[in-house]
Amino acid sequence: MRKAFPLQWPIRVLRQGPKGNEYKIDYQKLLNSYPNFNDANQKFYTKFVNSKSPKKKKKKQKSRAEQRSIYEELLDSGKVKNQDEIARKFGVSRAWVSKVLS
C-alpha cells in the first residue's frame, strides 16, 4: 500500500544565473528527516537541479516612425503584397499595422 505525505526538501540555492538557478538537494538531511524515504540515494551525494529560466526581457521596440518607414519600404519594394502580410511577418495585429501607417 502506498502512502502519500508532503515532503519538505532540504534545498538551498547555490547560484543564480541567466540560465536559471542552481539548487543543491542534501539527501543526508532528507533521509534523517524521513527515514522511510526509500528513493534517497545510498551514497548521499549532492544533485544539481536547474529551475526554469527567468523571463526573457522584452526587446526594445522601435518607435512608430521607425516601424512606419519599415512597413512602407516593404510595401513599396513589393516584398509584401498588403498590410495583412506585414502583420503576419512581424507578429502584430492588422489593426496595429493600419494604425502605424495612417
N, CA, C and O atoms as a printed pandas DataFrame, in Angstrom:
     atom_number atom_name residue_name chain_id  residue_number  x_coord  y_coord  z_coord
0              1         N          MET        A               1    0.839   -1.184    0.000
1              2        CA          MET        A               1    0.000    0.000    0.000
2              3         C          MET        A               1    0.880    1.241    0.000
3              4         O          MET        A               1    1.819    1.349    0.789
4              5         N          ARG        A               2    0.574    2.162   -0.876
5              6        CA          ARG        A               2    1.339    3.388   -0.960
6              7         C          ARG        A               2    0.747    4.444   -0.048
7              8         O          ARG        A               2   -0.469    4.537    0.123
8              9         N          LYS        A               3    1.630    5.230    0.530
9             10        CA          LYS        A               3    1.188    6.331    1.369
10            11         C          LYS        A               3    1.717    7.620    0.774
11            12         O          LYS        A               3    2.878    7.705    0.372
12            13         N          ALA        A               4    0.873    8.601    0.724
13            14        CA          ALA        A               4    1.282    9.908    0.227
14            15         C          ALA        A               4    1.389   10.864    1.405
15            16         O          ALA        A               4    0.475   10.959    2.224
16            17         N          PHE        A               5    2.499   11.565    1.484
17            18        CA          PHE        A               5    2.672   12.553    2.535
18            19         C          PHE        A               5    3.531   13.690    1.979
19            20         O          PHE        A               5    4.361   13.476    1.096
20            21         N          PRO        A               6    3.324   14.888    2.500
21            22        CA          PRO        A               6    4.098   16.030    1.983
22            23         C          PRO        A               6    5.551   15.963    2.443
23            24         O          PRO        A               6    5.848   15.550    3.564
24            25         N          LEU        A               7    6.436   16.372    1.561
25            26        CA          LEU        A               7    7.863   16.403    1.875
26            27         C          LEU        A               7    8.355   17.838    1.915
27            28         O          LEU        A               7    7.934   18.669    1.111
28            29         N          GLN        A               8    9.235   18.122    2.842
29            30        CA          GLN        A               8    9.934   19.399    2.826
30            31         C          GLN        A               8   11.362   19.089    2.415
31            32         O          GLN        A               8   12.148   18.556    3.198
32            33         N          TRP        A               9   11.682   19.431    1.179
33            34        CA          TRP        A               9   13.001   19.110    0.635
34            35         C          TRP        A               9   14.046   20.049    1.203
35            36         O          TRP        A               9   13.837   21.262    1.228
36            37         N          PRO        A              10   15.163   19.512    1.657
37            38        CA          PRO        A              10   16.267   20.372    2.115
38            39         C          PRO        A              10   17.041   20.912    0.909
39            40         O          PRO        A              10   18.043   20.335    0.486
40            41         N          ILE        A              11   16.563   22.012    0.377
41            42        CA          ILE        A              11   17.128   22.600   -0.833
42            43         C          ILE        A              11   17.723   23.961   -0.489
43            44         O          ILE        A              11   17.184   24.704    0.332
44            45         N          ARG        A              12   18.843   24.269   -1.131
45            46        CA          ARG        A              12   19.423   25.594   -0.966
46            47         C          ARG        A              12   19.933   26.057   -2.321
47            48         O          ARG        A              12   20.426   25.260   -3.119
48            49         N          VAL        A              13   19.810   27.362   -2.572
49            50        CA          VAL        A              13   20.247   27.929   -3.840
50            51         C          VAL        A              13   21.753   28.142   -3.785
51            52         O          VAL        A              13   22.262   28.819   -2.892
52            53         N          LEU        A              14   22.462   27.555   -4.752
53            54        CA          LEU        A              14   23.909   27.736   -4.809
54            55         C          LEU        A              14   24.285   28.990   -5.577
55            56         O          LEU        A              14   25.075   29.806   -5.100
56            57         N          ARG        A              15   23.719   29.144   -6.768
57            58        CA          ARG        A              15   23.998   30.349   -7.539
58            59         C          ARG        A              15   22.841   30.646   -8.476
59            60         O          ARG        A              15   22.103   29.754   -8.897
60            61         N          GLN        A              16   22.708   31.911   -8.785
61            62        CA          GLN        A              16   21.669   32.349   -9.695
62            63         C          GLN        A              16   22.338   32.859  -10.956
63            64         O          GLN        A              16   23.286   33.641  -10.889
64            65         N          GLY        A              17   21.855   32.426  -12.085
65            66        CA          GLY        A              17   22.459   32.825  -13.346
66            67         C          GLY        A              17   21.424   33.116  -14.397
67            68         O          GLY        A              17   20.225   32.994  -14.145
68            69         N          PRO        A              18   21.871   33.501  -15.577
69            70        CA          PRO        A              18   20.936   33.847  -16.640
70            71         C          PRO        A              18   20.168   32.643  -17.172
71            72         O          PRO        A              18   19.103   32.807  -17.767
72            73         N          LYS        A              19   20.688   31.438  -16.967
73            74        CA          LYS        A              19   20.004   30.240  -17.455
74            75         C          LYS        A              19   19.177   29.576  -16.364
75            76         O          LYS        A              19   18.643   28.488  -16.582
76            77         N          GLY        A              20   19.059   30.191  -15.218
77            78        CA          GLY        A              20   18.268   29.630  -14.129
78            79         C          GLY        A              20   19.087   29.535  -12.859
79            80         O          GLY        A              20   20.259   29.910  -12.826
80            81         N          ASN        A              21   18.457   29.032  -11.823
81            82        CA          ASN        A              21   19.122   28.884  -10.536
82            83         C          ASN        A              21   19.670   27.478  -10.393
83            84         O          ASN        A              21   19.123   26.527  -10.951
84            85         N          GLU        A              22   20.751   27.354   -9.644
85            86        CA          GLU        A              22   21.330   26.046   -9.381
86            87         C          GLU        A              22   21.045   25.712   -7.919
87            88         O          GLU        A              22   21.439   26.448   -7.013
88            89         N          TYR        A              23   20.354   24.591   -7.702
89            90        CA          TYR        A              23   19.952   24.194   -6.366
90            91         C          TYR        A              23   20.752   22.982   -5.905
91            92         O          TYR        A              23   21.216   22.182   -6.718
92            93         N          LYS        A              24   20.904   22.860   -4.597
93            94        CA          LYS        A              24   21.565   21.700   -4.011
94            95         C          LYS        A              24   20.550   20.990   -3.118
95            96         O          LYS        A              24   19.946   21.602   -2.237
96            97         N          ILE        A              25   20.373   19.699   -3.357
97            98        CA          ILE        A              25   19.493   18.885   -2.514
98            99         C          ILE        A              25   20.381   18.042   -1.614
99           100         O          ILE        A              25   21.224   17.285   -2.096
100          101         N          ASP        A              26   20.195   18.171   -0.312
101          102        CA          ASP        A              26   21.014   17.420    0.641
102          103         C          ASP        A              26   20.267   16.138    1.020
103          104         O          ASP        A              26   19.349   16.157    1.840
104          105         N          TYR        A              27   20.678   15.030    0.410
105          106        CA          TYR        A              27   19.996   13.759    0.640
106          107         C          TYR        A              27   20.222   13.218    2.049
107          108         O          TYR        A              27   19.381   12.480    2.563
108          109         N          GLN        A              28   21.331   13.565    2.677
109          110        CA          GLN        A              28   21.575   13.117    4.055
110          111         C          GLN        A              28   20.521   13.703    4.993
111          112         O          GLN        A              28   19.937   12.979    5.799
112          113         N          LYS        A              29   20.279   14.995    4.891
113          114        CA          LYS        A              29   19.253   15.633    5.719
114          115         C          LYS        A              29   17.871   15.083    5.382
115          116         O          LYS        A              29   17.031   14.911    6.265
116          117         N          LEU        A              30   17.642   14.810    4.105
117          118        CA          LEU        A              30   16.354   14.266    3.689
118          119         C          LEU        A              30   16.107   12.913    4.341
119          120         O          LEU        A              30   15.013   12.649    4.840
120          121         N          LEU        A              31   17.123   12.058    4.337
121          122        CA          LEU        A              31   16.972   10.728    4.929
122          123         C          LEU        A              31   16.871   10.808    6.449
123          124         O          LEU        A              31   16.180    9.996    7.063
124          125         N          ASN        A              32   17.552   11.779    7.063
125          126        CA          ASN        A              32   17.434   11.944    8.514
126          127         C          ASN        A              32   16.026   12.402    8.891
127          128         O          ASN        A              32   15.475   11.968    9.903
128          129         N          SER        A              33   15.454   13.273    8.079
129          130        CA          SER        A              33   14.108   13.776    8.372
130          131         C          SER        A              33   13.032   12.740    8.079
131          132         O          SER        A              33   12.036   12.646    8.796
132          133         N          TYR        A              34   13.244   11.956    7.008
133          134        CA          TYR        A              34   12.263   10.963    6.581
134          135         C          TYR        A              34   12.970    9.605    6.435
135          136         O          TYR        A              34   13.408    9.259    5.338
136          137         N          PRO        A              35   13.085    8.842    7.514
137          138        CA          PRO        A              35   13.833    7.582    7.441
138          139         C          PRO        A              35   13.202    6.551    6.508
139          140         O          PRO        A              35   13.896    5.637    6.064
140          141         N          ASN        A              36   11.934    6.664    6.201
141          142        CA          ASN        A              36   11.272    5.704    5.320
142          143         C          ASN        A              36   11.318    6.127    3.853
143          144         O          ASN        A              36   10.641    5.541    3.008
144          145         N          PHE        A              37   12.097    7.119    3.569
145          146        CA          PHE        A              37   12.207    7.600    2.202
146          147         C          PHE        A              37   13.128    6.660    1.438
147          148         O          PHE        A              37   14.351    6.785    1.510
148          149         N          ASN        A              38   12.537    5.718    0.704
149          150        CA          ASN        A              38   13.299    4.656    0.051
150          151         C          ASN        A              38   14.046    5.110   -1.197
151          152         O          ASN        A              38   15.011    4.465   -1.608
152          153         N          ASP        A              39   13.610    6.215   -1.806
153          154        CA          ASP        A              39   14.222    6.618   -3.068
154          155         C          ASP        A              39   15.488    7.453   -2.887
155          156         O          ASP        A              39   16.117    7.835   -3.873
156          157         N          ALA        A              40   15.868    7.739   -1.644
157          158        CA          ALA        A              40   17.090    8.523   -1.422
158          159         C          ALA        A              40   18.296    7.679   -1.805
159          160         O          ALA        A              40   18.358    6.488   -1.503
160          161         N          ASN        A              41   19.224    8.294   -2.456
161          162        CA          ASN        A              41   20.420    7.595   -2.902
162          163         C          ASN        A              41   21.257    7.180   -1.690
163          164         O          ASN        A              41   21.417    7.964   -0.754
164          165         N          GLN        A              42   21.777    5.988   -1.700
165          166        CA          GLN        A              42   22.527    5.480   -0.563
166          167         C          GLN        A              42   23.900    6.148   -0.420
167          168         O          GLN        A              42   24.494    6.106    0.658
168          169         N          LYS        A              43   24.403    6.756   -1.483
169          170        CA          LYS        A              43   25.709    7.411   -1.413
170          171         C          LYS        A              43   25.601    8.830   -0.848
171          172         O          LYS        A              43   26.621    9.436   -0.518
172          173         N          PHE        A              44   24.411    9.358   -0.732
173          174        CA          PHE        A              44   24.174   10.686   -0.177
174          175         C          PHE        A              44   24.976   11.755   -0.909
175          176         O          PHE        A              44   25.744   12.500   -0.300
176          177         N          TYR        A              45   24.792   11.815   -2.185
177          178        CA          TYR        A              45   25.510   12.813   -2.957
178          179         C          TYR        A              45   24.637   14.045   -3.161
179          180         O          TYR        A              45   23.453   14.052   -2.826
180          181         N          THR        A              46   25.239   15.066   -3.708
181          182        CA          THR        A              46   24.529   16.298   -3.998
182          183         C          THR        A              46   24.096   16.294   -5.453
183          184         O          THR        A              46   24.888   15.993   -6.346
184          185         N          LYS        A              47   22.852   16.625   -5.681
185          186        CA          LYS        A              47   22.328   16.657   -7.039
186          187         C          LYS        A              47   21.989   18.103   -7.390
187          188         O          LYS        A              47   21.399   18.822   -6.583
188          189         N          PHE        A              48   22.364   18.523   -8.592
189          190        CA          PHE        A              48   22.090   19.874   -9.027
190          191         C          PHE        A              48   20.863   19.879   -9.931
191          192         O          PHE        A              48   20.723   19.049  -10.828
192          193         N          VAL        A              49   19.990   20.827   -9.672
193          194        CA          VAL        A              49   18.743   20.930  -10.412
194          195         C          VAL        A              49   18.619   22.355  -10.910
195          196         O          VAL        A              49   18.818   23.302  -10.148
196          197         N          ASN        A              50   18.293   22.515  -12.178
197          198        CA          ASN        A              50   18.077   23.853  -12.730
198          199         C          ASN        A              50   16.598   24.173  -12.736
199          200         O          ASN        A              50   15.766   23.342  -13.102
200          201         N          SER        A              51   16.286   25.376  -12.331
201          202        CA          SER        A              51   14.899   25.815  -12.378
202          203         C          SER        A              51   14.599   26.333  -13.775
203          204         O          SER        A              51   15.469   26.339  -14.646
204          205         N          LYS        A              52   13.390   26.758  -13.977
205          206        CA          LYS        A              52   13.026   27.352  -15.258
206          207         C          LYS        A              52   13.831   28.619  -15.451
207          208         O          LYS        A              52   14.134   29.334  -14.496
208          209         N          SER        A              53   14.168   28.881  -16.684
209          210        CA          SER        A              53   14.936   30.086  -16.961
210          211         C          SER        A              53   14.063   31.310  -16.676
211          212         O          SER        A              53   12.845   31.256  -16.847
212          213         N          PRO        A              54   14.670   32.387  -16.253
213          214        CA          PRO        A              54   13.889   33.580  -15.947
214          215         C          PRO        A              54   13.231   34.134  -17.211
215          216         O          PRO        A              54   13.636   33.828  -18.332
216          217         N          LYS        A              55   12.228   34.941  -17.001
217          218        CA          LYS        A              55   11.512   35.513  -18.133
218          219         C          LYS        A              55   12.466   36.348  -18.976
219          220         O          LYS        A              55   13.300   37.089  -18.456
220          221         N          LYS        A              56   12.325   36.211  -20.262
221          222        CA          LYS        A              56   13.176   36.966  -21.163
222          223         C          LYS        A              56   12.738   38.425  -21.163
223          224         O          LYS        A              56   11.551   38.747  -21.108
224          225         N          LYS        A              57   13.728   39.281  -21.227
225          226        CA          LYS        A              57   13.418   40.698  -21.288
226          227         C          LYS        A              57   12.882   41.033  -22.672
227          228         O          LYS        A              57   13.316   40.473  -23.679
228          229         N          LYS        A              58   11.934   41.955  -22.699
229          230        CA          LYS        A              58   11.384   42.368  -23.979
230          231         C          LYS        A              58   12.432   43.164  -24.737
231          232         O          LYS        A              58   13.177   43.960  -24.166
232          233         N          LYS        A              59   12.465   42.927  -26.028
233          234        CA          LYS        A              59   13.369   43.705  -26.861
234          235         C          LYS        A              59   12.862   45.137  -26.927
235          236         O          LYS        A              59   11.661   45.400  -26.869
236          237         N          LYS        A              60   13.807   46.046  -27.050
237          238        CA          LYS        A              60   13.412   47.439  -27.162
238          239         C          LYS        A              60   12.662   47.627  -28.471
239          240         O          LYS        A              60   13.192   47.368  -29.551
240          241         N          GLN        A              61   11.426   48.081  -28.358
241          242        CA          GLN        A              61   10.603   48.233  -29.547
242          243         C          GLN        A              61   10.967   49.509  -30.289
243          244         O          GLN        A              61   11.374   50.510  -29.701
244          245         N          LYS        A              62   10.808   49.433  -31.574
245          246        CA          LYS        A              62   11.087   50.594  -32.404
246          247         C          LYS        A              62    9.927   51.571  -32.292
247          248         O          LYS        A              62    8.790   51.185  -32.020
248          249         N          SER        A              63   10.233   52.823  -32.505
249          250        CA          SER        A              63    9.189   53.838  -32.436
250          251         C          SER        A              63    8.232   53.663  -33.617
251          252         O          SER        A              63    8.525   52.953  -34.579
252          253         N          ARG        A              64    7.095   54.323  -33.516
253          254        CA          ARG        A              64    6.104   54.218  -34.596
254          255         C          ARG        A              64    6.661   54.746  -35.907
255          256         O          ARG        A              64    6.371   54.207  -36.975
256          257         N          ALA        A              65    7.460   55.799  -35.825
257          258        CA          ALA        A              65    8.037   56.371  -37.052
258          259         C          ALA        A              65    8.973   55.371  -37.720
259          260         O          ALA        A              65    8.970   55.231  -38.943
260          261         N          GLU        A              66    9.782   54.670  -36.908
261          262        CA          GLU        A              66   10.682   53.654  -37.461
262          263         C          GLU        A              66    9.894   52.491  -38.051
263          264         O          GLU        A              66   10.217   51.993  -39.129
264          265         N          GLN        A              67    8.845   52.061  -37.326
265          266        CA          GLN        A              67    8.003   50.979  -37.830
266          267         C          GLN        A              67    7.331   51.396  -39.135
267          268         O          GLN        A              67    7.249   50.610  -40.080
268          269         N          ARG        A              68    6.862   52.618  -39.178
269          270        CA          ARG        A              68    6.176   53.096  -40.379
270          271         C          ARG        A              68    7.108   53.068  -41.583
271          272         O          ARG        A              68    6.715   52.646  -42.671
272          273         N          SER        A              69    8.351   53.520  -41.384
273          274        CA          SER        A              69    9.292   53.532  -42.515
274          275         C          SER        A              69    9.600   52.107  -42.977
275          276         O          SER        A              69    9.730   51.867  -44.177
276          277         N          ILE        A              70    9.718   51.181  -42.065
277          278        CA          ILE        A              70    9.968   49.777  -42.428
278          279         C          ILE        A              70    8.782   49.210  -43.199
279          280         O          ILE        A              70    8.954   48.579  -44.241
280          281         N          TYR        A              71    7.570   49.441  -42.676
281          282        CA          TYR        A              71    6.366   48.915  -43.330
282          283         C          TYR        A              71    6.199   49.506  -44.732
283          284         O          TYR        A              71    5.889   48.786  -45.681
284          285         N          GLU        A              72    6.409   50.831  -44.857
285          286        CA          GLU        A              72    6.264   51.473  -46.166
286          287         C          GLU        A              72    7.309   50.961  -47.153
287          288         O          GLU        A              72    7.017   50.763  -48.333
288          289         N          GLU        A              73    8.518   50.749  -46.665
289          290        CA          GLU        A              73    9.582   50.233  -47.528
290          291         C          GLU        A              73    9.235   48.841  -48.053
291          292         O          GLU        A              73    9.474   48.538  -49.222
292          293         N          LEU        A              74    8.671   47.996  -47.189
293          294        CA          LEU        A              74    8.275   46.654  -47.618
294          295         C          LEU        A              74    7.153   46.711  -48.655
295          296         O          LEU        A              74    7.163   45.967  -49.636
296          297         N          LEU        A              75    6.196   47.595  -48.427
297          298        CA          LEU        A              75    5.085   47.717  -49.373
298          299         C          LEU        A              75    5.552   48.279  -50.714
299          300         O          LEU        A              75    5.141   47.797  -51.770
300          301         N          ASP        A              76    6.409   49.293  -50.672
301          302        CA          ASP        A              76    6.886   49.924  -51.910
302          303         C          ASP        A              76    7.776   48.998  -52.731
303          304         O          ASP        A              76    7.728   49.004  -53.961
304          305         N          SER        A              77    8.589   48.200  -52.035
305          306        CA          SER        A              77    9.507   47.316  -52.756
306          307         C          SER        A              77    8.792   46.103  -53.344
307          308         O          SER        A              77    9.326   45.441  -54.234
308          309         N          GLY        A              78    7.597   45.809  -52.857
309          310        CA          GLY        A              78    6.844   44.673  -53.372
310          311         C          GLY        A              78    7.184   43.355  -52.676
311          312         O          GLY        A              78    6.770   42.290  -53.134
312          313         N          LYS        A              79    7.935   43.421  -51.572
313          314        CA          LYS        A              79    8.274   42.190  -50.840
314          315         C          LYS        A              79    7.042   41.595  -50.162
315          316         O          LYS        A              79    6.951   40.384  -49.961
316          317         N          VAL        A              80    6.103   42.463  -49.814
317          318        CA          VAL        A              80    4.820   42.003  -49.270
318          319         C          VAL        A              80    3.708   42.622  -50.107
319          320         O          VAL        A              80    3.859   43.708  -50.666
320          321         N          LYS        A              81    2.597   41.915  -50.178
321          322        CA          LYS        A              81    1.502   42.385  -51.028
322          323         C          LYS        A              81    0.606   43.399  -50.324
323          324         O          LYS        A              81    0.144   44.369  -50.925
324          325         N          ASN        A              82    0.368   43.149  -49.021
325          326        CA          ASN        A              82   -0.568   44.022  -48.321
326          327         C          ASN        A              82   -0.230   44.093  -46.829
327          328         O          ASN        A              82    0.730   43.477  -46.366
328          329         N          GLN        A              83   -1.028   44.845  -46.100
329          330        CA          GLN        A              83   -0.797   45.042  -44.666
330          331         C          GLN        A              83   -0.963   43.743  -43.878
331          332         O          GLN        A              83   -0.329   43.552  -42.840
332          333         N          ASP        A              84   -1.809   42.865  -44.375
333          334        CA          ASP        A              84   -2.031   41.586  -43.698
334          335         C          ASP        A              84   -0.738   40.766  -43.638
335          336         O          ASP        A              84   -0.446   40.144  -42.616
336          337         N          GLU        A              85    0.021   40.763  -44.710
337          338        CA          GLU        A              85    1.284   40.018  -44.733
338          339         C          GLU        A              85    2.307   40.639  -43.796
339          340         O          GLU        A              85    3.091   39.927  -43.168
340          341         N          ILE        A              86    2.304   41.958  -43.700
341          342        CA          ILE        A              86    3.205   42.637  -42.759
342          343         C          ILE        A              86    2.873   42.215  -41.328
343          344         O          ILE        A              86    3.763   41.920  -40.531
344          345         N          ALA        A              87    1.582   42.194  -41.021
345          346        CA          ALA        A              87    1.150   41.815  -39.675
346          347         C          ALA        A              87    1.598   40.398  -39.344
347          348         O          ALA        A              87    2.067   40.142  -38.235
348          349         N          ARG        A              88    1.460   39.481  -40.285
349          350        CA          ARG        A              88    1.900   38.096  -40.058
350          351         C          ARG        A              88    3.410   38.014  -39.898
351          352         O          ARG        A              88    3.914   37.274  -39.053
352          353         N          LYS        A              89    4.119   38.768  -40.702
353          354        CA          LYS        A              89    5.586   38.717  -40.683
354          355         C          LYS        A              89    6.154   39.223  -39.355
355          356         O          LYS        A              89    7.104   38.644  -38.828
356          357         N          PHE        A              90    5.583   40.286  -38.820
357          358        CA          PHE        A              90    6.098   40.879  -37.589
358          359         C          PHE        A              90    5.365   40.420  -36.334
359          360         O          PHE        A              90    5.741   40.810  -35.229
360          361         N          GLY        A              91    4.335   39.607  -36.480
361          362        CA          GLY        A              91    3.615   39.078  -35.324
362          363         C          GLY        A              91    2.800   40.126  -34.588
363          364         O          GLY        A              91    2.694   40.090  -33.362
364          365         N          VAL        A              92    2.232   41.048  -35.326
365          366        CA          VAL        A              92    1.370   42.069  -34.735
366          367         C          VAL        A              92    0.000   41.974  -35.388
367          368         O          VAL        A              92   -0.189   41.229  -36.350
368          369         N          SER        A              93   -0.949   42.730  -34.861
369          370        CA          SER        A              93   -2.295   42.669  -35.433
370          371         C          SER        A              93   -2.380   43.554  -36.682
371          372         O          SER        A              93   -1.592   44.482  -36.868
372          373         N          ARG        A              94   -3.364   43.233  -37.531
373          374        CA          ARG        A              94   -3.586   44.037  -38.737
374          375         C          ARG        A              94   -3.985   45.457  -38.367
375          376         O          ARG        A              94   -3.641   46.413  -39.062
376          377         N          ALA        A              95   -4.718   45.583  -37.261
377          378        CA          ALA        A              95   -5.149   46.905  -36.812
378          379         C          ALA        A              95   -3.935   47.767  -36.433
379          380         O          ALA        A              95   -3.915   48.969  -36.697
380          381         N          TRP        A              96   -2.928   47.143  -35.815
381          382        CA          TRP        A              96   -1.731   47.883  -35.428
382          383         C          TRP        A              96   -0.977   48.385  -36.666
383          384         O          TRP        A              96   -0.514   49.526  -36.694
384          385         N          VAL        A              97   -0.859   47.539  -37.675
385          386        CA          VAL        A              97   -0.165   47.939  -38.910
386          387         C          VAL        A              97   -0.920   49.104  -39.540
387          388         O          VAL        A              97   -0.306   50.077  -39.979
388          389         N          SER        A              98   -2.223   49.014  -39.585
389          390        CA          SER        A              98   -3.045   50.088  -40.166
390          391         C          SER        A              98   -2.871   51.381  -39.375
391          392         O          SER        A              98   -2.770   52.462  -39.956
392          393         N          LYS        A              99   -2.836   51.267  -38.055
393          394        CA          LYS        A              99   -2.690   52.447  -37.199
394          395         C          LYS        A              99   -1.325   53.105  -37.399
395          396         O          LYS        A              99   -1.233   54.332  -37.433
396          397         N          VAL        A             100   -0.267   52.306  -37.530
397          398        CA          VAL        A             100    1.071   52.851  -37.721
398          399         C          VAL        A             100    1.183   53.534  -39.074
399          400         O          VAL        A             100    1.799   54.594  -39.188
400          401         N          LEU        A             101    0.595   52.935  -40.091
401          402        CA          LEU        A             101    0.705   53.500  -41.439
402          403         C          LEU        A             101   -0.179   54.721  -41.662
403          404         O          LEU        A             101    0.062   55.490  -42.592
404          405         N          SER        A             102   -1.193   54.912  -40.830
405          406        CA          SER        A             102   -2.088   56.062  -41.046
406          407         C          SER        A             102   -1.562   57.313  -40.345
407          408         O          SER        A             102   -2.187   58.371  -40.420
